[in-house]
Amino acid sequence: MLIKNAKIFNIGALFAVTFVMVLIMIFSPVFQGKNGLEFADSSFNKLAKGSSYFIPKVVKEVEKVSGKPISVSITLDTAEEAAQTAKLFAAAGAKATAEAAVLKVDGDLGAILRSALNDADAMYQNNGKAVADRYGMNERQALKSWWTAFGKIEKKMKKDKMIAAAKIVSSVMKKSIEPGYNFYEIDANKVIDHAGMLTGLLVFYVFYTMWWGYAIFYMFDGVGLTMKKAKVKKEA
């Protein structure tokens, strides 16, 4: 393929070469020992955690069901899982018995939810050891067991038309347990404190995408490959 406009083609080639050079740097561990993608992912996770602390608000929601009795049976996947989950409810002051994979719970819904919130808060604060010591099991497994059990309890509540209580259980799951589990061992950063870095990453992303686009555009233009609007045929 012959180059019809060497100047334009060389500009595109320069853009392409520098684009690849920057790409190689991005995939190199030069950003605090991480490559560019790992650094950006870690930074955004920290910022996301910093804006996902809803536990104090959920605590106030849970006060609405303080003293509310609950009696429910749920079926888990295995007998071992039922026995492990029973430890969580027992530590919250509830009567929890596991027979095979069936877990029966009788207790104060508010006290149970507050206990789960305490675990979620400890995990959010990266204090998983407190959770592990409390139950004698892996801290992630403990939070996962809370989430699984509450999911089944929420469904039963909805089926029994206990909509308000089910909504609070759902709030504990989505706004406390999930952030505690997902952001465990990640440091929290506030967006306001890292606005410059966040803006820089977003601007670079847009600029870098356009960079490659112009490289292709100029190289194609240099070899004579261009797009033109088709002529409209006039009827005779």
C-alpha positions as CSV (number, residue, x, y, z in Angstrom):
1,M,0.0,0.0,0.0
2,L,1.5,3.3,-1.1
3,I,1.7,6.3,1.2
4,K,0.1,9.2,-0.5
5,N,0.7,11.8,2.2
6,A,3.9,11.0,4.1
7,K,3.5,14.0,6.5
8,I,0.1,13.0,7.7
9,F,1.0,9.3,7.8
10,N,4.1,10.0,10.0
11,I,2.0,12.0,12.4
12,G,-0.3,9.0,12.8
13,A,2.7,6.6,13.1
14,L,4.2,8.9,15.8
15,F,0.9,8.8,17.7
16,A,0.7,5.0,17.4
17,V,4.3,4.5,18.6
18,T,3.9,6.8,21.6
19,F,0.6,5.2,22.4
20,V,2.2,1.8,22.5
21,M,5.1,3.1,24.7
22,V,2.6,4.6,27.2
23,L,0.7,1.3,27.1
24,I,3.8,-0.7,28.0
25,M,4.4,1.7,30.9
26,I,0.8,1.3,32.0
27,F,1.3,-2.5,32.2
28,S,4.6,-2.1,34.1
29,P,4.8,-2.1,37.9
30,V,5.9,1.5,38.2
31,F,2.9,2.9,40.2
32,Q,3.8,2.2,43.8
33,G,4.7,-1.4,42.8
34,K,1.6,-1.9,40.8
35,N,0.8,-1.6,37.1
36,G,-1.5,1.2,35.9
37,L,-4.6,-0.9,35.8
38,E,-4.0,-2.3,39.3
39,F,-3.3,1.1,40.7
40,A,-6.4,2.7,39.1
41,D,-8.6,-0.2,40.3
42,S,-7.2,0.0,43.8
43,S,-7.7,3.8,43.9
44,F,-11.3,3.6,42.7
45,N,-12.0,0.8,45.3
46,K,-10.7,3.0,48.1
47,L,-12.8,5.9,46.9
48,A,-15.9,3.7,46.5
49,K,-15.4,2.4,50.1
50,G,-15.1,6.0,51.4
51,S,-18.5,6.8,50.1
52,S,-20.2,3.5,51.1
53,Y,-20.4,3.7,54.9
54,F,-24.2,3.5,55.6
55,I,-24.0,1.5,58.8
56,P,-25.0,4.3,61.2
57,K,-28.1,5.0,59.2
58,V,-29.0,1.3,59.1
59,V,-28.6,1.1,62.9
60,K,-31.4,3.7,63.2
61,E,-33.6,1.6,60.9
62,V,-33.0,-1.5,63.0
63,E,-34.3,0.3,66.1
64,K,-37.8,0.1,64.5
65,V,-37.7,-3.7,65.1
66,S,-36.0,-3.7,68.4
67,G,-37.8,-6.2,70.7
68,K,-39.7,-7.7,67.8
69,P,-39.8,-11.5,68.1
70,I,-39.0,-13.7,65.2
71,S,-39.5,-17.4,64.8
72,V,-38.4,-18.9,61.5
73,S,-37.0,-22.0,59.9
74,I,-34.7,-21.8,56.9
75,T,-33.0,-24.5,54.8
76,L,-29.3,-24.1,54.0
77,D,-27.2,-26.0,51.5
78,T,-25.5,-28.3,54.0
79,A,-25.7,-29.4,57.7
80,E,-22.3,-27.9,58.3
81,E,-23.4,-24.5,57.0
82,A,-26.5,-24.7,59.2
83,A,-24.4,-25.5,62.3
84,Q,-22.0,-22.6,61.5
85,T,-24.8,-20.2,61.0
86,A,-26.5,-21.2,64.2
87,K,-23.4,-19.9,66.1
88,L,-24.1,-16.4,64.7
89,F,-27.7,-16.3,65.9
90,A,-26.8,-17.9,69.2
91,A,-24.2,-15.2,69.8
92,A,-26.9,-12.6,69.2
93,G,-29.0,-14.0,72.0
94,A,-31.4,-16.1,69.9
95,K,-32.2,-19.7,70.3
96,A,-30.8,-21.4,67.2
97,T,-31.0,-25.1,66.5
98,A,-29.7,-26.9,63.5
99,E,-31.1,-30.3,62.4
100,A,-29.4,-31.5,59.2
101,A,-29.5,-28.5,56.8
102,V,-32.5,-26.9,58.6
103,L,-31.9,-24.0,60.9
104,K,-34.6,-22.9,63.3
105,V,-34.3,-19.4,64.9
106,D,-36.3,-17.9,67.8
107,G,-35.2,-14.5,69.1
108,D,-35.3,-10.7,69.1
109,L,-35.1,-9.6,65.4
110,G,-33.6,-6.2,66.5
111,A,-30.8,-7.9,68.6
112,I,-30.0,-10.3,65.8
113,L,-29.7,-7.5,63.2
114,R,-27.6,-5.4,65.6
115,S,-25.2,-8.3,66.0
116,A,-24.9,-8.7,62.3
117,L,-24.3,-4.9,62.0
118,N,-21.5,-5.1,64.6
119,D,-19.8,-7.8,62.5
120,A,-20.3,-5.8,59.3
121,D,-18.9,-2.7,60.9
122,A,-15.8,-4.6,62.2
123,M,-15.2,-5.9,58.7
124,Y,-15.6,-2.5,57.1
125,Q,-13.1,-1.1,59.6
126,N,-10.7,-4.0,58.6
127,N,-11.0,-5.6,62.0
128,G,-11.8,-9.1,60.8
129,K,-10.0,-10.7,63.7
130,A,-12.7,-9.5,66.1
131,V,-15.3,-11.4,64.0
132,A,-13.2,-14.5,63.6
133,D,-12.5,-14.6,67.4
134,R,-16.2,-14.1,68.2
135,Y,-17.3,-17.2,66.3
136,G,-14.2,-19.3,65.9
137,M,-14.5,-19.2,62.1
138,N,-13.2,-17.3,59.1
139,E,-14.4,-13.7,59.2
140,R,-15.5,-13.7,55.5
141,Q,-17.4,-16.9,56.0
142,A,-19.2,-15.4,59.0
143,L,-20.4,-12.4,57.0
144,K,-21.3,-14.7,54.1
145,S,-23.4,-16.8,56.5
146,W,-25.2,-13.8,57.8
147,W,-26.0,-12.7,54.2
148,T,-27.2,-16.1,53.1
149,A,-29.4,-16.5,56.2
150,F,-31.0,-13.1,56.0
151,G,-31.7,-13.6,52.3
152,K,-33.8,-16.6,53.1
153,I,-35.4,-14.9,56.1
154,E,-36.3,-11.9,54.0
155,K,-38.1,-14.1,51.4
156,K,-40.1,-15.8,54.2
157,M,-41.1,-12.4,55.6
158,K,-42.3,-11.2,52.3
159,K,-44.3,-14.4,51.8
160,D,-45.9,-13.8,55.3
161,K,-46.7,-10.1,54.3
162,M,-44.1,-8.8,56.8
163,I,-43.0,-6.2,54.3
164,A,-41.7,-3.5,56.7
165,A,-39.5,-6.0,58.6
166,A,-38.3,-7.6,55.3
167,K,-37.2,-4.2,54.0
168,I,-35.1,-3.6,57.1
169,V,-33.5,-7.0,56.8
170,S,-32.7,-6.2,53.1
171,S,-31.2,-2.9,54.2
172,V,-28.9,-4.7,56.6
173,M,-27.8,-7.0,53.8
174,K,-27.3,-4.5,51.1
175,K,-26.0,-1.4,53.0
176,S,-24.0,-3.1,55.7
177,I,-23.1,-6.7,55.1
178,E,-22.3,-6.4,51.4
179,P,-20.0,-3.3,51.9
180,G,-18.4,-4.9,54.9
181,Y,-17.6,-8.1,52.9
182,N,-16.7,-6.4,49.6
183,F,-14.5,-3.7,51.0
184,Y,-12.7,-5.8,53.7
185,E,-9.0,-5.1,53.9
186,I,-9.3,-2.0,51.6
187,D,-8.4,1.4,53.0
188,A,-11.2,4.0,52.7
189,N,-10.5,7.3,51.0
190,K,-12.8,10.3,50.6
191,V,-13.4,11.6,47.1
192,I,-12.9,15.2,48.2
193,D,-9.4,14.4,49.4
194,H,-8.4,12.9,46.1
195,A,-10.3,15.0,43.6
196,G,-7.2,15.9,41.7
197,M,-6.1,12.3,41.2
198,L,-9.7,11.2,40.2
199,T,-10.0,14.1,37.7
200,G,-6.6,13.3,36.3
201,L,-7.4,9.6,35.8
202,L,-10.7,10.4,34.0
203,V,-9.1,13.1,31.8
204,F,-6.3,10.7,30.9
205,Y,-8.7,8.0,30.0
206,V,-10.6,10.2,27.6
207,F,-7.4,11.7,26.2
208,Y,-5.7,8.3,25.8
209,T,-8.7,6.9,23.9
210,M,-8.7,9.8,21.5
211,W,-4.9,9.4,21.1
212,W,-5.3,6.0,19.5
213,G,-8.2,7.2,17.5
214,Y,-6.2,10.0,15.9
215,A,-3.3,7.6,15.3
216,I,-5.5,5.4,13.2
217,F,-7.2,8.4,11.5
218,Y,-4.0,10.0,10.4
219,M,-2.3,6.8,9.2
220,F,-5.4,5.8,7.1
221,D,-5.6,9.4,5.8
222,G,-1.9,9.2,4.9
223,V,-2.5,6.1,2.7
224,G,-5.5,7.6,1.1
225,L,-8.2,5.7,3.0
226,T,-10.9,8.3,3.9
227,M,-14.6,8.4,4.5
228,K,-16.7,10.7,2.3
229,K,-20.4,11.3,2.2
230,A,-21.9,9.3,-0.6
231,K,-23.4,11.3,-3.5
232,V,-27.2,11.3,-3.7
233,K,-28.3,10.0,-7.0
234,K,-30.9,12.1,-8.7
235,E,-33.8,10.4,-10.4
236,A,-34.1,11.2,-14.1
